[in-house]
Amino acid sequence: MGGLVVAIIGGAMAVFMAGIGSSIGVGLAGQAANGV
C-alpha cells in the first residue's frame, strides 16, 4: 500500500476513535450526574 493510502486510513481511524471516545465520555459523565 502507498503511504498516502495509509495516511488516509490512519486519519479516518483517528477521527472514528475520537468520536467513540467523546461519546463514551459524555455517556459516563451523564451517568455520574444522574447518580447511576
C-alpha distances in whole Angstrom, upper triangle without the diagonal:
4,7,8,6,7,10,11,11,13,15,16,16,19,21,21,22,25,26,27,28,30,32,32,34,36,37,38,40,42,43,44,46,48,49,47
4,5,5,7,9,10,11,12,14,16,17,18,20,21,23,24,26,27,29,31,32,33,35,37,38,39,41,42,44,45,47,48,49,48
4,5,5,6,9,10,10,12,14,15,16,18,20,21,22,24,26,26,28,30,31,32,34,36,37,38,40,42,43,45,46,47,46
4,5,5,6,9,10,10,12,14,15,17,18,20,21,23,24,26,27,29,30,31,33,35,36,37,39,41,42,43,45,47,45
4,5,5,6,8,10,11,12,14,16,16,18,20,21,23,24,26,27,29,30,32,33,35,36,38,39,41,42,44,45,43
4,6,5,6,8,10,10,12,14,15,16,18,20,21,22,24,26,27,28,30,31,32,34,36,37,38,40,42,43,41
4,6,5,6,9,10,10,12,14,15,16,18,20,21,22,24,26,27,28,30,31,33,34,36,37,39,41,42,40
4,5,5,6,9,10,11,12,14,15,17,18,20,21,23,24,26,27,29,30,32,33,35,36,38,39,41,39
4,5,5,6,9,10,10,12,14,15,16,18,20,21,22,24,26,27,28,30,32,33,35,36,38,39,37
4,5,5,6,9,10,10,12,14,15,16,18,20,21,22,24,26,27,28,30,31,33,34,36,37,36
4,5,5,6,9,10,11,12,14,15,17,19,20,21,23,24,26,27,29,30,32,33,35,36,35
4,5,5,6,9,10,11,12,14,16,17,18,20,21,23,24,26,27,29,30,32,33,35,33
4,5,5,6,8,10,10,12,14,15,16,18,20,21,22,24,26,27,28,30,32,33,31
4,5,5,6,9,10,10,12,14,15,16,18,20,21,22,24,26,27,28,30,31,30
4,6,5,6,9,10,11,12,14,15,17,18,20,21,22,24,26,27,29,30,29
4,5,5,6,9,10,11,13,14,16,17,19,20,21,23,25,26,27,29,27
4,5,5,6,9,10,11,12,14,15,16,18,20,21,22,24,26,27,25
4,5,5,6,9,10,10,12,14,15,16,18,20,21,22,24,26,25
4,5,5,6,9,10,11,12,14,15,17,18,20,21,23,24,23
4,6,5,6,9,10,11,12,14,15,17,18,20,21,23,21
4,6,5,6,9,10,11,12,14,15,16,18,20,21,20
4,5,5,6,9,10,10,12,14,15,16,18,20,19
4,5,5,6,9,10,10,12,14,15,17,18,17
4,5,5,6,9,10,11,12,14,15,16,15
4,5,5,6,9,10,11,12,14,15,15
4,6,5,6,9,10,10,12,14,14
4,5,5,6,9,10,11,12,11
4,5,5,6,9,10,11,9
4,5,5,6,9,10,10
4,5,5,6,9,9
4,5,5,6,5
4,5,5,6
4,5,8
4,6
4
